[in-house]
């Protein structure tokens, strides 16, 4: 059985009652009430409305930027997907070893271990960070080898790192 919902009665003063209340006050009290009401309105505007408006405007700007970024990514995705070279048929360990030597990382190459299908775990010690990053970029660009995971830690001197990297091809 449904019970009808009754809206509670709010006993708000009418404008006539407010006018009578103000008329009963002396000039100083009316001025104080007016200044207080103005202060409440200003606080409401400056503490609530303006910050909310700025927040909404900032969110709209961020959303527009993210939409522009998404449109750009969708536009260049086919080009990037087509830029990865097809596998050369050469084993991943040979590709990594040859390219590490070409990049000058042969002394830093501490070992490599075949992983799952088409993957290789590589350890480098005291490798120059800039050279390492350039090498990884060249591996991806020229051979289609991508980094599945990497752990890079600071080594002895500035700019040198120890790295454990899992590479994956094709």
C-alpha positions in Angstrom: 0.0 0.0 0.0 1.4 3.4 -1.0 1.5 6.1 1.5 1.1 9.5 -0.1 4.0 11.8 0.4 3.3 15.2 1.8 5.7 18.0 1.2 6.6 19.6 4.6 5.3 23.2 5.0 8.1 25.7 5.3 7.2 28.8 7.2 9.2 31.4 5.4 8.6 35.0 6.2 6.8 37.0 3.6 8.2 40.1 2.1 5.7 42.1 4.1 7.0 40.6 7.3 10.6 41.3 6.3 9.6 44.9 5.4 7.9 45.3 8.8 11.0 43.8 10.5 13.2 46.3 8.8 10.9 49.2 9.5 11.0 48.4 13.2 14.8 48.8 13.2 16.6 52.1 13.6 18.7 53.6 10.8 22.0 52.2 12.2 20.6 48.6 12.5 19.2 48.8 8.9 22.6 49.9 7.6 24.3 47.1 9.5 21.9 44.5 8.1 22.4 45.9 4.6 26.2 45.7 4.9 26.0 42.2 6.4 23.7 41.1 3.5 26.1 42.6 1.0 29.1 40.9 2.7 27.2 37.5 2.5 26.5 38.0 -1.2 30.2 39.0 -1.9 31.5 36.0 0.1 29.1 33.7 -1.8 30.3 35.1 -5.2 34.0 35.3 -4.4 34.3 32.1 -2.3 32.0 29.8 -4.2 30.8 31.0 -7.6 34.1 32.4 -9.0 36.3 29.4 -8.0 33.7 27.1 -9.5 33.6 29.1 -12.7 37.4 29.1 -13.0 37.5 25.3 -12.3 34.9 24.7 -15.0 36.7 26.9 -17.5 40.0 25.1 -16.7 38.4 21.7 -17.1 36.9 22.8 -20.5 40.3 23.9 -21.7 41.9 20.6 -20.6 39.2 18.7 -22.3 39.6 20.6 -25.5 43.4 20.0 -25.4 42.9 16.3 -24.8 40.4 16.1 -27.7 43.0 17.8 -29.9 45.7 15.4 -28.7 43.4 12.4 -29.4 42.6 13.6 -32.9 46.3 14.1 -33.6 47.1 10.6 -32.3 44.4 9.0 -34.4 45.7 10.9 -37.4 49.3 9.7 -37.0 48.6 6.2 -35.7 48.5 4.6 -39.2 51.8 6.3 -40.1 53.5 5.1 -36.9 52.1 1.6 -37.4 53.5 1.4 -40.9 56.9 2.7 -39.9 57.8 -0.4 -37.9 60.0 -2.5 -40.2 59.1 -6.1 -40.8 61.2 -8.7 -39.0 64.5 -9.5 -40.8 64.5 -13.2 -39.9 67.6 -12.6 -37.8 67.4 -13.8 -34.2 66.7 -11.3 -31.5 69.9 -12.0 -29.6 72.0 -11.3 -32.7 70.1 -8.1 -33.4 70.6 -6.9 -29.8 74.2 -7.9 -29.7 75.1 -6.3 -33.0 73.2 -3.1 -32.3 74.7 -2.8 -28.8 78.2 -3.1 -30.3 77.4 -0.5 -32.9 76.1 1.9 -30.2 79.2 1.5 -28.1 77.4 -0.5 -25.3 79.5 -3.7 -25.7 81.4 -3.0 -22.4 78.2 -2.3 -20.5 76.4 -5.4 -21.8 76.6 -7.8 -18.8 74.4 -10.6 -20.2 71.3 -11.6 -22.0 68.9 -14.4 -21.5 66.2 -15.7 -23.9 62.7 -15.3 -22.4 59.4 -16.4 -23.8 58.5 -16.3 -27.5 60.5 -13.6 -29.3 61.7 -12.0 -26.0 65.1 -11.4 -24.5 66.2 -10.2 -21.1 69.2 -7.9 -21.2 71.4 -6.7 -18.3 73.6 -3.6 -18.7 76.0 -2.3 -16.1 77.4 1.2 -15.9 75.9 2.1 -19.2 75.7 5.8 -20.3 72.0 6.7 -19.9 71.9 8.8 -23.1 73.5 6.1 -25.1 71.1 3.4 -23.7 68.0 5.4 -24.6 69.3 6.2 -28.1 70.1 2.5 -28.5 66.6 1.4 -27.5 65.1 4.0 -29.8 67.2 2.7 -32.7 66.3 -0.9 -31.9 62.6 0.0 -32.1 63.0 2.1 -35.2 65.3 -0.1 -37.3 64.4 -3.6 -36.1 60.9 -3.3 -34.6 62.2 -4.4 -31.2 60.1 -2.9 -28.3 60.7 -2.7 -24.6 58.3 -4.9 -22.6 59.7 -3.8 -19.3 62.7 -2.0 -17.9 64.3 -1.4 -14.5 66.9 1.4 -14.6 68.9 2.4 -11.6 71.6 4.9 -11.0 75.1 3.5 -11.1 78.4 4.8 -9.8 79.1 8.1 -11.6 76.7 10.7 -13.0 74.9 9.7 -16.2 75.7 6.0 -15.7 73.0 3.4 -15.0 72.4 -0.3 -14.4 69.5 -1.6 -16.4 67.5 -4.8 -16.7 65.4 -4.7 -19.9 63.0 -7.2 -21.4 62.9 -6.8 -25.2 60.3 -8.2 -27.6 60.3 -8.5 -31.3 57.7 -8.9 -34.0 
